[in-house]
Amino acid sequence: MYHKEKSIQIKNSASALYNNLSVLRIAPRRLTHFTVVHANMVNMVSASWDGLNYTHRQLQSKEPNVATSTSLIMQMYESDGSIMVYWHALDTPETPTAQAVFARGIAAVYENYICVGVSSGAILVFDVPSKGSNITLSEVLEEHKESITDMASECSGSQECIANLVTADDGGNLCVWKSGEEFQLLNKIPGFDMSCSSVKLWKGTAVAGYGTGQIRLYEAVTGILHAEINAHARWIYSVDIAPFSGLLLSAAEDSLVRVWHMTITPETNSVEVAHLHNECVTDTQICGARFCDGDGYAFAVTGYDLSEIIRYIQS
Amino acid sequence: MSMRTLPLVFINLGGEMLYILDQRLRAHNTSEDNSEKVMNDIVGTMFSKAFMDELLKPQQLYSHRTMKTVLTRLAHASIMRLNPASMDRLYELMVMAFKNQVFLCLRPKDLLLISYNHMDTIREFVKDTPMAVNQVDETHRKIIEAYSSLSEGELQLLRQTLLTFFQDMHVRVSLFLKDQIQNPNGRFALTTSGPVPHGTDVPGLIRIFDCRGREVRRREFPSGGSYTSSIREGSFELHGNRVIRLGMNMYTVDHPEETHTSRAPSVKVITYGSPNPLAKEELNLLARLMGSMKTENKPKDESGFRINLFNTDKEEAEAGASASAEESLYGVINIQAMQDEQAASELARIAGQFEEEEEEKPEKPSNNKGEELLAMMDDL
């Protein structure tokens, strides 16, 4: 169904972090940006669609001045990584606690919000104006009690969905939100003390990957469990959805990437999941996997200690 | 990232160090008395209350340079001496062994079982010295107390922090190559067979439910591997069967060549390009750790005995020559220690070893860093 294509070399190896690959397709410029995190550095590769041009860029986190008591947790750049437009630091408590401070999980949410998860369980909501760089912190959502792991906005493109953001934490709990000037909590789906490391939202269905290797499909607003897959033998690090075709991608530390197909009919409340394909990345604990386009025609994979982005396209 | 890595790093790296030293001591036909003394001295220092309490404070995991410096000091807490080339090789072996264990452990909680495996064997090494056994037991209790309450997610964060620390290290170890744990390119083998972790189901099943939670359909899919159900869980108590084998002593006396290492040709030594802005914090930690180690048993170099991690002294000398060329690849902060105080303190000497590469310095650090460190040492 898929075959391996030429890999893209990156300047550093990928770190063992959940969802450690981002893909942004810029159709007007016929190129795709790939980003992979290595410790405190972001490696960006921009690949032209004809496969002839690869531009590399590295973004380093600007370390805070350790004399002050703030933790830098986020920097925002232009999509090609050229200019930093905004950064945000958190106040760290006076007495250092055993809990580290870090940001994890990010999503762009309708209409003009970017949400970022924090190790405390808080979610920072930033208002990003369509013009200019006057980004402001709009709200802090404090519903999760454990560290945020991942979050995702509704990707079907349909504006009929009530819920447009799902957030996940280290306890496997999922929160379902409706965005706005004040974000509204629509539902809370409890976890089973097992971390949910990756989550996506499509047609009102939350697709969650867990540390146990399971994938669960929940109806986001009601919390009804539609499907449960014993998908992987190790911790899942990434799930992704191709919204136009309903293809689902899952990748884990067991070195396997799997492709599934979901059929979701919200009107009849029916969900169907079928397994389509496996790829084994030998001796590699996969840390990121994403479709490169909305149909799922191609996908890319990163692995811990690997200095390349492996690509697969449909045969 | 995680602030709780240090105790596990030292217990596991220290444990690997003791396994290798034990093998070398026996391969060199060292006397029972000397061997026992070496083990007791190192274990006594490593598991001392002062040192462990420093490690248990929540803090970051710093550079390999710091870890190596402290571990060298630990090794030299005994009457045994290792020259820099042998210490470098020893460090590589320790790190690659621990990296393999962290990489392969089935689930994050197994990191604790790996640590307990190390502690169990260490206890065996010093079983004839009740005081040392007590120290190991005390430490073990503190570890149980500190880590039992961590969730799987927090332990995975700890594991990820360790994996980042070991990133890009692909030193080839003869024993690992022989047992096919490691490939010729230095990367570890990861099979798609064997038992699944505790709490995970064997992959291969899709279940569909209706709105009332009843299963309406189930289907199987090919897992692409041959997995079996999880085996029983190991014990997390002070004593017990840990079940997993990661962290146990793999070295045998008969095959000393097992501890040979070599760099895979295409792989560079790890370098950290930009100057570390947290270097001051790192030196503070180093000062505290060194200060917490007892120094009474520190003899002059002549009265101790040397351990060689190579086949011959000639090999060791050759390795030493090439090692010093690689030392300069570590980017660290320059401390201008005062001339007269340098002679007075061992810490100043070590601090003086933190030399920074000229080309990577954006600005010259002031002499204040050196003075602060020296002032701190005066207080110890």
Interface residues (C-beta under 8 A of the other chain):
Chain A: N12 S13 S15 A16 L17 H38 A39 Q60 E63 V66 P96 T97 A98 Q99 A100 F102 E146 S147 T149 D169 D170 G171 D193 M194 S195 G211 T212 G213 Q214 I224 L225 H226 A227 E228 I229 N230 A231 H232 A233 R234 W235 D254 S255 L256 N269 V271 E272 V273 A274 H275 N278 C280 T282 D283 T284 Q285 Y304 D305
Chain B: M1 S2 M3 R4 P58 F103 L106 R107 P108 S151 E152 G153 E154 Q156 L157 R159 Q160 L163 T164 Q167 D168 H170 N183 R187 F188 A189 L190 T192 V196 P197 G199 T200 D201 V202 P203 G204 L205 I206 R207 I208 F209 C211 G213 R219 F221 P222 S223 G224 G225 Y227 S274 P277 L278 K280 E281
